[in-house]
Amino acid sequence: MKESLDFIYKEQKELSTFSGIGALLGWDQMTYMPTKGVAERSDQISLISRLAHEKFTSEKLYTHVKKLTEKSNLEKLNEKDTAVVVRLEKDIEKARKVPSEFVEKMSKTTTLAYPAWEEAREKSQFSLFAPHLEKIVELEKEYCEFIDLPGPSYNSLLDDYEEGITVEKLRREFDYLKPQLIHLLERITSSDIYKKQKEINRKFEVGKQKEICHLIIKQMNLPKERSRLDVSTHPFTTSMGNDDVRITTNFDRKSPLFSFFSTVHEGGHALYELGLPRSEFKDTVISDAPSLGLHESQSRFWENMIARNKHFWRYFYPIFEKISPEQLKDVNVDSWYRYVNQVAPSCIRIEADELTYCLHVILRFELELALIDGKINISDLPNVWNEKMTEMLGITPKNDREGVLQDMHWSGGSFGYFPTYAIGTIYASQLFKKLSEENPNIYNEIEQGNFVNILAWLREHVHKHGRLMNAEELIKNTCDEGLNSKVFVGYLKDKYYPLYDV
């Protein structure tokens, strides 16, 4: 038994190293790699992906794991080894359904698709990306056949990102959430305050944006010696190892606060990565997030519940004012707080206000489901996208860049991923509600720019558990209930009705 345990831990350590190499190659491609390097980079990433998959699904590793999960052996394992072995068996059983050749093909296809998406987005020309997306969707359908979970094919994609969540569960949540959000939006856009609201047109210099972004991640207690901030077309977070997490932002967006909020968002992801269980669980399947929805809850928590909170701006507005006094000379903290939380339907998801954001996610979920079920074709996407935007948000994209080409995720084959943004947003509201109940002084701490206790609470209730339980179990343990859209809708009403005198 000792031989088997030693072997599975050694293999997990090597797989963790493969993961770090793959993450570094991907991060470099999206930040500093010369554009002409894409062909060789696709070979490099596809090779790493294939080698990692072959190692993870090898007969030798599988044999050792199956030996350890035999009842007579499993009963002799300590609590830590049991957790690792049981989780590992489940992951391997699923991974072995997928051939290594398919993994390599998917990796190569998506690596080539990313620069095609970048070019198509730049030129606002969906036809440049469409052939790549066509191949990716066909591969996604093939993947669903390999995994073959009960119910709709899309369940097999969802499970990769949000274990235990099904189309049925999502539809139940979204069938409640979608009309509620549309109703809230209609009430707000009918208000006198909304009709009179004006955008505060401020443009902060890139140098000052960078200064502000570095200040906020320092305030969030993101350690400089374990992280770094760079620039990419689409902000993201990736982890190369236990002490090396990278986040990116973008300083060229129209919104003057885009770089600030995207940095806070990605900083939330980074704090979670650095807080995952190490020590005895280092380089094991336990030292990871149980779902991307839970991961997203950490970024949305910091972005919305903290950085869009009025108490936060009582602390941080004077810092903005000091760094860029000219841009804020005729604005006060109250009008700035209203501006930060303006409801203004936007075509761009990552620039969307807090209230309309989940409508963007639901739109993508509906489109992905239709694509996988064969109910719409790739060529239909731009028109169907625009129709749904008009239906849900009352606005229509002017071009493909504003519409179907705005997100990079489909170029990476991330189907089943988008729903986690809404799931994470709902979880974030539930976590903040629970934190506020347990620590009534939290608003005073936020107003003082003191986030030490907030981070400690998240470390204790979310970060340290890794994959010892699934996301909904963790939320139930912490918040006394699982995924609940009603908490999020209640949070929105409590915040936005007073802002718009509804």
Backbone torsions as a table, in degrees:
resi	resn	phi	psi	omega
1	MET	NA	-38.4	178.5
2	LYS	-60.6	-40.3	179.4
3	GLU	-59.9	-41.9	-179.8
4	SER	-67.1	-42.4	178.7
5	LEU	-63.3	-46.6	178.7
6	ASP	-57.8	-41.6	-177.3
7	PHE	-66.7	-45.4	-176.6
8	ILE	-67.4	-32.2	177.8
9	TYR	-73.0	-37.3	177.3
10	LYS	-63.5	-44.0	-179.9
11	GLU	-65.1	-40.0	179.0
12	GLN	-64.8	-36.5	177.1
13	LYS	-62.1	-44.8	179.6
14	GLU	-67.3	-37.7	177.8
15	LEU	-65.2	-36.4	176.2
16	SER	-63.5	-37.9	177.1
17	THR	-66.3	-43.2	175.5
18	PHE	-56.8	-44.2	-179.2
19	SER	-60.3	-42.5	178.6
20	GLY	-64.0	-39.7	178.0
21	ILE	-64.3	-46.1	179.0
22	GLY	-61.4	-40.8	178.8
23	ALA	-64.1	-40.4	179.5
24	LEU	-64.5	-41.8	178.2
25	LEU	-63.7	-41.6	179.7
26	GLY	-68.0	-42.6	178.4
27	TRP	-60.9	-44.1	-179.1
28	ASP	-63.0	-40.3	179.9
29	GLN	-60.9	-36.3	-175.5
30	MET	-90.6	-2.1	-179.0
31	THR	-122.4	-62.2	-169.3
32	TYR	-118.1	-11.2	-174.8
33	MET	-63.4	135.3	173.8
34	PRO	-60.2	142.9	-175.0
35	THR	-59.2	-30.2	-178.3
36	LYS	-75.1	-8.1	-177.0
37	GLY	-82.7	2.1	-170.4
38	VAL	-65.9	-37.5	-176.5
39	ALA	-63.3	-47.9	179.4
40	GLU	-69.2	-33.9	178.6
41	ARG	-64.9	-36.5	178.5
42	SER	-63.4	-37.0	176.6
43	ASP	-65.3	-42.3	-178.1
44	GLN	-64.9	-47.1	-177.9
45	ILE	-68.2	-40.7	-179.5
46	SER	-66.0	-35.3	177.7
47	LEU	-64.9	-47.9	179.0
48	ILE	-60.0	-42.6	-179.3
49	SER	-63.0	-42.8	-178.9
50	ARG	-66.9	-46.1	-179.2
51	LEU	-61.0	-41.7	179.7
52	ALA	-65.4	-42.0	-179.6
53	HIS	-65.5	-41.9	179.5
54	GLU	-64.0	-39.1	178.5
55	LYS	-65.9	-43.1	-176.2
56	PHE	-69.8	-31.5	-177.4
57	THR	-102.2	11.1	-176.9
58	SER	-61.9	150.8	-179.9
59	GLU	-64.0	-34.7	-177.6
60	LYS	-65.5	-48.1	179.2
61	LEU	-64.0	-42.3	-179.4
62	TYR	-61.2	-41.8	-179.6
63	THR	-63.3	-44.1	179.4
64	HIS	-64.8	-41.1	-179.9
65	VAL	-65.4	-44.3	-179.8
66	LYS	-63.9	-33.8	177.3
67	LYS	-64.2	-42.8	-177.6
68	LEU	-71.2	-26.1	-178.9
69	THR	-89.0	-0.5	171.7
70	GLU	-61.1	138.7	-172.7
71	LYS	-51.5	-43.9	-177.1
72	SER	-64.4	-32.7	179.0
73	ASN	-84.4	-41.1	-177.7
74	LEU	-59.6	-35.5	-179.8
75	GLU	-66.6	-22.2	-178.1
76	LYS	-90.1	-12.4	-177.0
77	LEU	-75.8	148.8	174.6
78	ASN	-75.1	174.6	-173.5
79	GLU	-60.9	-42.8	-179.0
80	LYS	-64.3	-50.2	-179.4
81	ASP	-63.3	-36.9	178.5
82	THR	-61.4	-46.3	-179.7
83	ALA	-59.4	-44.3	-178.8
84	VAL	-66.3	-47.4	-175.3
85	VAL	-64.8	-45.1	-179.0
86	VAL	-64.0	-43.9	178.8
87	ARG	-65.9	-42.0	-178.9
88	LEU	-62.7	-42.6	179.8
89	GLU	-59.9	-44.3	-178.4
90	LYS	-63.6	-43.0	-179.9
91	ASP	-65.2	-42.3	-177.8
92	ILE	-68.6	-41.4	179.0
93	GLU	-56.0	-41.0	179.6
94	LYS	-71.8	-46.2	-177.3
95	ALA	-62.8	-33.2	-178.0
96	ARG	-70.1	-11.0	175.9
97	LYS	-74.9	-16.5	-173.5
98	VAL	-109.2	121.7	-179.9
99	PRO	-66.1	147.2	178.7
100	SER	-60.6	-35.4	-179.9
101	GLU	-61.3	-37.3	179.0
102	PHE	-66.8	-43.1	179.9
103	VAL	-59.4	-45.0	179.8
104	GLU	-63.9	-42.8	-179.4
105	LYS	-64.1	-44.3	178.9
106	MET	-63.2	-42.6	-179.3
107	SER	-62.3	-44.7	-179.9
108	LYS	-66.1	-41.9	-179.1
109	THR	-62.2	-44.6	-177.8
110	THR	-73.5	-32.7	177.8
111	THR	-64.2	-38.7	177.3
112	LEU	-75.3	-26.8	-177.9
113	ALA	-72.9	-31.4	-176.0
114	TYR	-60.6	-51.2	178.2
115	PRO	-65.2	-29.6	176.0
116	ALA	-65.4	-40.1	176.0
117	TRP	-63.7	-43.5	179.6
118	GLU	-58.7	-45.0	179.7
119	GLU	-66.0	-44.5	-179.7
120	ALA	-62.0	-41.6	179.2
121	ARG	-65.2	-43.7	-179.9
122	GLU	-59.8	-40.8	-177.8
123	LYS	-92.2	-2.7	-177.8
124	SER	52.7	50.5	-174.5
125	GLN	-134.9	94.4	-175.1
126	PHE	-58.8	-31.5	-177.0
127	SER	-59.7	-24.4	179.3
128	LEU	-72.7	-28.2	-178.2
129	PHE	-97.8	-24.7	-173.0
130	ALA	-52.7	-45.6	-179.8
131	PRO	-60.5	-36.4	178.4
132	HIS	-68.4	-42.8	179.7
133	LEU	-65.9	-34.8	176.9
134	GLU	-57.1	-47.5	-179.7
135	LYS	-65.0	-40.9	-177.6
136	ILE	-65.0	-43.5	-179.7
137	VAL	-63.7	-39.4	177.4
138	GLU	-64.0	-39.2	177.0
139	LEU	-66.6	-37.2	177.9
140	GLU	-63.3	-40.8	177.6
141	LYS	-64.0	-39.3	178.2
142	GLU	-64.8	-40.2	178.6
143	TYR	-61.3	-41.9	179.0
144	CYS	-59.4	-35.3	178.5
145	GLU	-68.0	-36.2	177.6
146	PHE	-65.1	-48.5	-174.5
147	ILE	-75.3	-46.7	169.8
148	ASP	53.5	53.0	174.2
149	LEU	-75.0	156.3	178.5
150	PRO	-60.3	153.3	177.5
151	GLY	87.5	-160.7	-179.6
152	PRO	-57.9	149.2	179.3
153	SER	-53.5	-35.8	-176.9
154	TYR	-59.9	-22.9	177.0
155	ASN	-58.1	-34.8	-178.7
156	SER	-69.6	-26.1	176.4
157	LEU	-82.8	-43.8	178.7
158	LEU	-56.4	-40.8	-174.0
159	ASP	-61.9	-26.9	178.6
160	ASP	-66.5	-29.4	-174.8
161	TYR	-107.1	-30.7	-174.7
162	GLU	-141.1	78.7	-175.4
163	GLU	-55.4	129.8	178.1
164	GLY	94.3	-16.4	178.0
165	ILE	-86.3	135.9	-179.9
166	THR	-122.0	167.9	176.0
167	VAL	-57.4	-40.6	-179.7
168	GLU	-59.9	-46.6	179.5
169	LYS	-65.0	-42.2	-179.4
170	LEU	-64.8	-43.9	179.2
171	ARG	-60.1	-39.1	179.5
172	ARG	-61.9	-44.6	178.2
173	GLU	-67.3	-47.4	-175.3
174	PHE	-72.1	-29.1	176.6
175	ASP	-66.8	-25.0	172.6
176	TYR	-85.1	-46.7	-171.6
177	LEU	-68.6	-44.1	-175.3
178	LYS	-57.5	-54.7	179.4
179	PRO	-65.3	-31.5	177.3
180	GLN	-63.4	-44.5	-179.6
181	LEU	-66.8	-41.7	178.6
182	ILE	-63.1	-40.3	177.9
183	HIS	-64.4	-45.7	177.6
184	LEU	-59.3	-43.3	-180.0
185	LEU	-62.6	-42.8	179.8
186	GLU	-64.1	-41.1	178.9
187	ARG	-64.0	-41.7	-178.3
188	ILE	-70.7	-44.8	-178.7
189	THR	-69.5	-14.3	176.3
190	SER	-89.3	-8.7	-176.1
191	SER	-76.9	155.0	178.8
192	ASP	-65.1	-37.5	-179.4
193	ILE	-62.5	-42.8	179.2
194	TYR	-62.1	-43.9	-176.7
195	LYS	-64.9	-26.3	-178.3
196	LYS	-97.7	-9.6	-174.3
197	GLN	-66.2	143.9	178.8
198	LYS	-126.0	146.2	177.6
199	GLU	-74.0	135.3	175.4
200	ILE	-84.6	101.0	-175.7
201	ASN	-79.5	100.4	178.8
202	ARG	-130.0	137.2	178.1
203	LYS	-125.3	110.5	178.1
204	PHE	-85.0	137.1	177.5
205	GLU	-59.5	148.5	-177.0
206	VAL	-56.3	-41.0	179.7
207	GLY	-60.6	-38.6	179.6
208	LYS	-74.9	-34.9	174.2
209	GLN	-59.6	-44.9	-179.9
210	LYS	-62.1	-42.2	179.8
211	GLU	-60.8	-44.6	-179.8
212	ILE	-64.3	-42.2	-179.2
213	CYS	-63.7	-41.5	178.9
214	HIS	-69.2	-32.6	177.5
215	LEU	-65.8	-43.2	-174.9
216	ILE	-70.2	-38.3	179.6
217	ILE	-71.1	-27.4	173.7
218	LYS	-67.4	-42.8	179.4
219	GLN	-64.3	-32.0	178.2
220	MET	-76.0	-3.0	179.6
221	ASN	69.8	35.1	172.4
222	LEU	-84.3	113.0	-172.8
223	PRO	-67.2	127.1	-177.2
224	LYS	-63.4	-32.8	-177.3
225	GLU	-76.9	-5.5	179.7
226	ARG	-121.8	8.4	-175.9
227	SER	-154.0	167.6	172.7
228	ARG	-153.6	157.7	-178.8
229	LEU	-117.8	126.9	179.0
230	ASP	-132.2	-169.5	-175.8
231	VAL	-119.9	138.2	172.3
232	SER	-147.5	166.2	179.7
233	THR	-58.5	-46.6	-179.7
234	HIS	-119.7	119.4	-178.3
235	PRO	-57.6	143.5	178.8
236	PHE	-156.8	169.5	175.4
237	THR	-126.5	139.1	174.4
238	THR	-145.4	152.4	-176.4
239	SER	-120.8	125.2	177.9
240	MET	-93.3	-15.4	-177.6
241	GLY	178.7	-178.1	-176.6
242	ASN	-60.7	-29.1	-176.4
243	ASP	-123.4	27.9	-178.4
244	ASP	-146.7	90.7	177.4
245	VAL	-116.7	135.3	-177.2
246	ARG	-115.3	135.7	173.1
247	ILE	-124.2	155.0	177.9
248	THR	-131.5	160.2	173.5
249	THR	-140.9	-172.4	178.6
250	ASN	-144.6	131.2	-174.2
251	PHE	-100.9	1.9	-173.0
252	ASP	-105.4	9.3	179.5
253	ARG	-74.7	158.9	-178.2
254	LYS	-62.9	-43.0	-177.9
255	SER	-67.5	129.1	-178.8
256	PRO	-67.4	-17.3	-178.4
257	LEU	-106.4	6.9	-177.5
258	PHE	-58.3	-49.7	-176.3
259	SER	-63.5	-35.5	-179.7
260	PHE	-64.6	-53.3	-176.4
261	PHE	-70.5	-33.5	177.3
262	SER	-68.4	-33.5	177.3
263	THR	-68.2	-41.9	176.3
264	VAL	-62.2	-44.7	-180.0
265	HIS	-58.1	-53.6	-178.7
266	GLU	-68.0	-30.9	175.8
267	GLY	-62.0	-35.8	176.0
268	GLY	-63.2	-41.8	175.0
269	HIS	-60.6	-44.9	-175.8
270	ALA	-64.4	-41.4	178.3
271	LEU	-61.1	-38.4	177.9
272	TYR	-64.6	-46.7	179.1
273	GLU	-56.0	-42.5	-177.6
274	LEU	-77.6	-12.6	-179.4
275	GLY	-101.3	-0.9	-179.3
276	LEU	-64.9	153.3	-175.1
277	PRO	-59.4	126.7	177.3
278	ARG	-113.4	-124.1	-177.2
279	SER	35.3	-110.9	-174.8
280	GLU	-66.9	-23.4	-178.7
281	PHE	-100.3	6.2	-179.5
282	LYS	-57.1	134.9	178.8
283	ASP	58.9	37.3	173.7
284	THR	-126.5	170.6	179.5
285	VAL	-65.9	-14.0	179.6
286	ILE	-78.5	-30.0	-175.9
287	SER	-82.4	63.3	-179.6
288	ASP	-157.6	167.5	176.6
289	ALA	-75.8	142.5	178.6
290	PRO	-71.7	-18.9	178.8
291	SER	-162.7	158.7	176.0
292	LEU	-75.1	-24.2	174.9
293	GLY	-63.1	-42.6	177.7
294	LEU	-67.5	-39.3	176.5
295	HIS	-60.0	-44.3	-179.4
296	GLU	-66.2	-30.3	178.3
297	SER	-60.2	-31.9	-178.9
298	GLN	-72.2	-37.8	178.7
299	SER	-74.6	-41.1	179.9
300	ARG	-69.0	-33.4	176.8
301	PHE	-57.4	-52.1	-178.2
302	TRP	-69.7	-40.1	-177.1
303	GLU	-68.2	-46.5	-172.5
304	ASN	-97.7	-55.1	-174.6
305	MET	-69.7	-29.6	179.8
306	ILE	-99.2	-61.7	-169.7
307	ALA	-76.4	-9.9	173.5
308	ARG	-107.9	9.7	-179.1
309	ASN	-81.9	142.4	-176.9
310	LYS	-65.0	-30.1	178.7
311	HIS	-69.2	-34.1	177.2
312	PHE	-60.6	-42.7	-175.8
313	TRP	-75.2	-20.9	173.6
314	ARG	-65.8	-27.4	175.2
315	TYR	-88.1	-45.5	-167.7
316	PHE	-89.3	-21.8	-180.0
317	TYR	-59.5	-44.6	177.8
318	PRO	-59.5	-28.4	177.4
319	ILE	-70.0	-44.8	174.8
320	PHE	-57.1	-45.0	-176.7
321	GLU	-62.2	-39.3	-179.8
322	LYS	-69.7	-40.2	-178.3
323	ILE	-72.7	-37.4	-175.5
324	SER	-136.2	66.7	-174.5
325	PRO	-61.8	-35.4	-177.7
326	GLU	-62.9	-39.2	-177.2
327	GLN	-72.1	-20.2	-174.4
328	LEU	-119.4	17.7	-172.7
329	LYS	-66.7	-26.2	-179.0
330	ASP	-112.7	24.7	-178.6
331	VAL	-125.8	143.1	174.2
332	ASN	-113.6	175.0	-173.1
333	VAL	-63.3	-35.6	-178.8
334	ASP	-69.7	-43.8	179.1
335	SER	-68.8	-31.5	177.4
336	TRP	-68.1	-41.1	177.2
337	TYR	-61.5	-40.9	177.2
338	ARG	-64.0	-39.9	179.6
339	TYR	-64.8	-44.0	-179.7
340	VAL	-58.8	-31.5	-176.5
341	ASN	-109.5	20.3	176.1
342	GLN	-59.3	134.5	169.7
343	VAL	-87.4	118.8	-178.5
344	ALA	-152.0	93.9	-178.0
345	PRO	-47.3	130.0	-175.3
346	SER	-128.1	151.6	176.8
347	CYS	-73.5	-24.7	-172.1
348	ILE	-98.0	120.7	-177.1
349	ARG	-57.4	-49.7	-173.7
350	ILE	-74.0	-4.8	173.1
351	GLU	-108.1	4.2	-174.7
352	ALA	-70.4	150.5	174.1
353	ASP	-72.2	167.0	-173.7
354	GLU	-62.0	-34.3	-175.3
355	LEU	-75.6	-39.8	-175.1
356	THR	-91.5	-8.5	-173.4
357	TYR	-54.0	-47.5	-174.6
358	CYS	-68.4	-20.4	174.4
359	LEU	-65.7	-36.0	174.9
360	HIS	-61.4	-40.3	-178.7
361	VAL	-69.2	-44.1	179.4
362	ILE	-61.8	-38.6	176.5
363	LEU	-57.4	-46.3	-178.1
364	ARG	-68.5	-38.2	176.2
365	PHE	-59.2	-45.6	-179.6
366	GLU	-63.5	-38.8	179.4
367	LEU	-69.5	-44.0	179.5
368	GLU	-61.5	-43.7	179.3
369	LEU	-60.2	-43.0	180.0
370	ALA	-67.3	-37.4	179.1
371	LEU	-66.7	-46.4	-178.5
372	ILE	-67.4	-35.2	178.6
373	ASP	-80.4	-3.7	178.9
374	GLY	74.3	20.3	-178.4
375	LYS	-84.9	-19.2	172.0
376	ILE	-135.9	157.1	178.8
377	ASN	-100.4	162.2	177.8
378	ILE	-56.2	-41.1	-178.1
379	SER	-63.9	-21.2	-179.8
380	ASP	-79.4	-18.8	-167.5
381	LEU	-53.6	-51.3	-177.1
382	PRO	-56.3	-43.4	-178.5
383	ASN	-70.6	-44.0	-179.3
384	VAL	-65.3	-40.1	177.0
385	TRP	-55.5	-51.1	-176.8
386	ASN	-63.6	-37.7	178.9
387	GLU	-63.2	-43.3	-179.2
388	LYS	-69.2	-36.0	176.5
389	MET	-61.4	-43.1	179.8
390	THR	-65.0	-41.4	-179.3
391	GLU	-65.4	-45.6	-173.5
392	MET	-86.0	-40.3	-170.8
393	LEU	-114.0	-8.4	178.0
394	GLY	74.1	16.6	177.4
395	ILE	-134.2	156.0	-178.0
396	THR	-126.8	127.5	177.7
397	PRO	-57.2	141.4	179.7
398	LYS	-78.4	-23.5	-176.0
399	ASN	-157.3	176.8	-178.2
400	ASP	-65.7	-32.4	179.4
401	ARG	-61.5	-40.7	178.6
402	GLU	-76.8	-20.1	-175.1
403	GLY	-108.0	-108.9	-168.1
404	VAL	-66.2	-17.9	-175.9
405	LEU	-99.3	5.6	-170.4
406	GLN	-71.7	-27.9	-176.5
407	ASP	-104.8	145.3	179.9
408	MET	-85.9	-13.3	-166.8
409	HIS	-59.4	-39.3	-179.8
410	TRP	-66.1	-29.3	178.2
411	SER	-66.5	-23.5	178.8
412	GLY	-94.6	5.2	-180.0
413	GLY	74.7	22.9	-175.1
414	SER	-87.7	62.3	174.9
415	PHE	-85.1	134.5	-172.9
416	GLY	95.7	-5.2	-176.2
417	TYR	-84.1	-42.7	-172.2
418	PHE	-56.1	-40.7	179.9
419	PRO	-55.3	-25.9	-178.5
420	THR	-64.6	-23.9	176.7
421	TYR	-64.6	-41.9	178.2
422	ALA	-73.0	-42.6	178.2
423	ILE	-58.0	-45.4	179.8
424	GLY	-63.9	-37.3	178.8
425	THR	-65.3	-41.3	177.6
426	ILE	-65.8	-47.4	178.0
427	TYR	-57.3	-40.5	-178.3
428	ALA	-60.1	-41.7	179.8
429	SER	-66.0	-36.6	179.0
430	GLN	-68.3	-41.0	179.0
431	LEU	-65.9	-40.9	-179.2
432	PHE	-67.4	-38.2	176.8
433	LYS	-59.5	-46.0	-179.8
434	LYS	-66.2	-43.2	177.9
435	LEU	-59.1	-44.2	-178.8
436	SER	-63.9	-35.4	178.1
437	GLU	-69.8	-38.8	-177.0
438	GLU	-80.3	-26.1	-179.2
439	ASN	-134.0	83.3	-177.9
440	PRO	-61.5	-16.7	-179.4
441	ASN	-84.5	3.2	-171.4
442	ILE	-61.2	-33.9	-178.3
443	TYR	-68.5	-35.6	175.2
444	ASN	-64.6	-40.4	179.2
445	GLU	-64.6	-42.0	178.3
446	ILE	-61.5	-41.5	-178.3
447	GLU	-66.2	-22.6	177.5
448	GLN	-93.3	1.2	-178.4
449	GLY	71.0	24.0	-177.9
450	ASN	-103.9	106.3	-176.3
451	PHE	-110.5	13.2	-177.1
452	VAL	-61.8	-47.7	-178.3
453	ASN	-69.7	-33.0	177.5
454	ILE	-63.1	-48.8	-179.9
455	LEU	-63.7	-40.2	179.7
456	ALA	-63.0	-39.5	179.1
457	TRP	-64.6	-42.8	178.0
458	LEU	-66.0	-39.7	177.4
459	ARG	-58.7	-44.4	-175.4
460	GLU	-72.9	-41.4	-172.1
461	HIS	-94.4	-20.5	-176.3
462	VAL	-126.0	-61.6	-168.0
463	HIS	-59.1	-48.5	-168.5
464	LYS	-68.4	-14.6	-175.1
465	HIS	-84.7	-19.9	-179.5
466	GLY	49.3	-126.8	-178.9
467	ARG	-105.6	27.2	177.3
468	LEU	-67.6	-18.3	173.2
469	MET	-148.6	165.7	178.5
470	ASN	-81.5	172.8	-171.9
471	ALA	-62.3	-45.3	-176.9
472	GLU	-68.0	-34.3	175.6
473	GLU	-63.0	-42.3	180.0
474	LEU	-63.2	-44.6	179.3
475	ILE	-64.3	-40.2	177.0
476	LYS	-61.4	-42.9	179.5
477	ASN	-62.3	-37.9	-175.7
478	THR	-87.1	-43.3	-171.4
479	CYS	-106.6	1.0	178.4
480	ASP	70.3	10.9	175.3
481	GLU	-163.0	158.1	178.5
482	GLY	-83.0	-159.9	-177.7
483	LEU	-51.5	124.5	-175.9
484	ASN	-143.5	99.9	-179.3
485	SER	-62.3	-24.6	-177.6
486	LYS	-64.4	-32.9	177.1
487	VAL	-64.3	-43.1	179.8
488	PHE	-65.0	-44.1	179.0
489	VAL	-62.6	-40.8	177.1
490	GLY	-61.9	-41.8	177.0
491	TYR	-59.3	-44.9	-179.2
492	LEU	-63.6	-43.1	179.8
493	LYS	-63.3	-44.8	-179.5
494	ASP	-61.4	-32.3	-176.9
495	LYS	-88.2	-47.0	-168.1
496	TYR	-90.8	-26.5	177.2
497	TYR	-62.2	-45.7	175.9
498	PRO	-64.7	-36.3	-179.4
499	LEU	-62.9	-32.0	-176.9
500	TYR	-113.0	11.3	176.7
501	ASP	52.1	45.3	-179.7
502	VAL	-91.6	NA	NA
